[in-house]
Amino acid sequence: MRRFLFVLLIASVLTPAFGLNAEPMKRPELSALVIPPYKLGQPVNDKGVYTIVNTAGVDAGYIFETFPLAPIPGFSGAPINMLVTLDLETNILDVRLLDHSEPIFKSGIGEAAFHKYFEQYKGRSITTPMVVGAPFDDQGTAPGQVKLHGIARATASVRIAHESLMGAAMSVAREKMQGVRLGPPPVAVETDDVLSWAQLVEQGIVQRFQVTNGQLQEAFAGTIWAESDSQAEAALDALFIDLWIVDISPPAIARAALSQITQSELARLSELFENDELLLVIEAGRHGLVGDGFVPSGAPDLLKLSQGGFPVSVKDADITLVPHADAPAGKGMILRVDRRLGFDPTEDWKLELLAIRESRSIMPQIGEAAFSVTHKTPERFFERPEIVRPTPPWLEALITRKEDLIGLSLFLVGLIAVLALKQNRLAGLRTFTPIRLTVLAGMTGFVGWWGQGQLSIVTPLAVIRAAVDEGSFAFLLYDPFSLLVWIAAIGGFVWWGRGLFCGWLCPFGALQEFAAKIAAPLKLPQVTPSPVWDKRLRKLKYWVLASMVVVVIYDPAQVDVVSEIEPFKTAITVYFDREWWFVAYAVFWLVLSMVLFKGFCRYVCPLGAVMAIGGLLRQRDWIARRVECGSPCQLCRVKCRYGAIQKSGEILYDECFQCLDCVKIHDDDAQCVPLVLAARARDRIEAA
């Protein structure tokens, strides 16, 4: 049966998955989920990314599902799919959970907490490093980082969701928002430069841009607005635009471009808007920078700023402007640009000046022409802050749980060392039973209830699904506590087979053993299946596992449903705090163990089947045998409550739970029948 399961597992990896819906939502479905006042725009690629438009029909951001862009498997093996809405400034407008198969939420603590978790993202920029901490963890983070609160007993699932969300959002930002820098922008700093206006012009720090009336006429040539500007027609060589541009955020430049009065006012403005880059524009031609409807402190209606092909919001600083005495005369304005939007003054940026004309007709029509100039400021006037890189989720998980991991490591190392080196001596101690029960209590309390380290069949099924879908196995790193138990269990395959995990490291198995101990003084009648029925029932767990493998291949959405055959989630993960039928099911197995020793472990547990298959890696027969074992002595077989010893005395290691009862008997002169008989023979010889 184990070989059949092994073949099935291999076949599952080679079989294409069915029932996996990787197609993005259709337009009508997606349109209904767009948050007001926005509406769904046009698709921008074949991965389900759409634009969103505002009430004026202008592009305002993007909406997309995370699954097609960042399909990171969760603990069920299926990705967690979210709907994310970003504005053009990389701010998250909305995150909505669409679909997932995380068992802890599906049929554990409920989905309300998962939905509430995503509310933390609203209003945050994806350019700000974010880390997922433990629930209610208010300890500080690194400067520039934002801490998101995880969910108790589900922090690993939440970290996977965060990684998927940020991966998808960054993918959209890189593809569609090339003008957005995903690192901190440079900040103007004080330098030793002593500059004059003439030197600013000579070094290209101040740039002059001119457009003649003749060039303006050429822009409107052949249109209905060609004869709408008599001034331009009368003086073609005169200047329509005579623009001076300079970035005045660097103090050394500001001193050369502004009067002392304006410098003082600018300093106060910089304190108020510390994230703004300040640009001075002086226009000495006819353009005038703004139209008749301009409102101070608003966006100049005749100016547009962009960088990398991406529009950048610009506003009037609305302060009294008195340029330096050496600066040219003209209409001046100081513009504010928010650096947090990705604006980098040291890289080329473009300023467009619009020329507006109105046709001479009964029903005037408005036309426009754009004239653009590219500018940047030397790097020496700026300093780039060190990029705060978010801690990788797997490393954050290690850091968050370092105390628990240290405790678990010491526990596992100590237990494995004793079992590997002093197993027979341990079993022979008169206090062995109390010691074993103490270890099992530690597994239940610390590893199970506190550490949430109860292993589950969900993890092997998720591994199979990831292999089938050619996905990532990184989800295993998001729960380092359970991963450490898995490492110990898998390492135990080589030395003991399934016994290390099933006999010592399984919290629910420990609960069943406690139930059996409670039943002993009550003298409850015990159910012992006949050898024939015991053999039949032992195969049941393999059929359960085979059925679950078929489900994960052909209907993966039902994995969380079929995994409920394990009572682990109810008894360990959520502390019996679930719907009554789940609690009744878990209690049933514990009560049954009072009369049928560890019935779930022996006959039904699919994880036990996995452990038994893993036991094929076992390299030694670690339980000592004598020639008399099985013939004539049957004591160990009779005493073995797991039915792991055959009449011949052979040990069935795939059914052995490493309880060490037979090891104790084997070394006990007062219990082992061959030793007792040998002692009696010696006594007779000595007496003779």
Secondary structure, 3 states (H helix, E strand, C coil): CHHHHHHHHHHHHHCCCCCCCCCCCCHHHHHCCCCCCCEEEEECCCCCCEEEECCCCCEEEEEEECCCCCCCECCCCCECEEEEEEECCCEEEEEEEEECCCHHHHCCCCCHHHHHHHHHHCCCECCCCEEEECCCCCCCCCCCCEEEECCCCCHHHHHHHHHHHHHHHHHHHHHHCCCCCCCCCCEECCCCCCCCHHHHHHCCCCEEEEEEHHHHHHHHCCCCCCCCCHHHHHCCCCEEEEEEEEECCCHHHHHHHECHHHHHHHHHHHHHCCCEEEEEEEECCCCCCCCCCCCCCCCCCCEEEEECCEEECCEECCCCCCECCCCCCCEEEEEEEEHHHCCCCCCCEEEEEEEEEECCCCCCCEEEEEEEEEECCCHHHEECCCCCCCCCHHHHHHHHCHHHHHHHHHHHHHHHHHHHHCHHHHHHCCCHHHHHHHHHHHHHHHHHHHCCCCCCCHHHHHHHHHHHCCCCCHHHHHCHHHHHHHHHHHHHHHHHCCHHHHHHHCHHHHHHHHHHHHHHHHCCCCCCCCHHHHHHHHHHHHHHHHHHHHHHHHCHHHHHHHHHHCCHHHHHHCCCCCCHHHHHHHHHHHHHCCCCCCHHHHHHCHHHHHHHHHHHHCCCCCCCCCCCECCCECHHHHHCCCCCECCCCCECHHHCCCCCHHHHHHHCCCCCHHHHHHHHHHHHHHHC
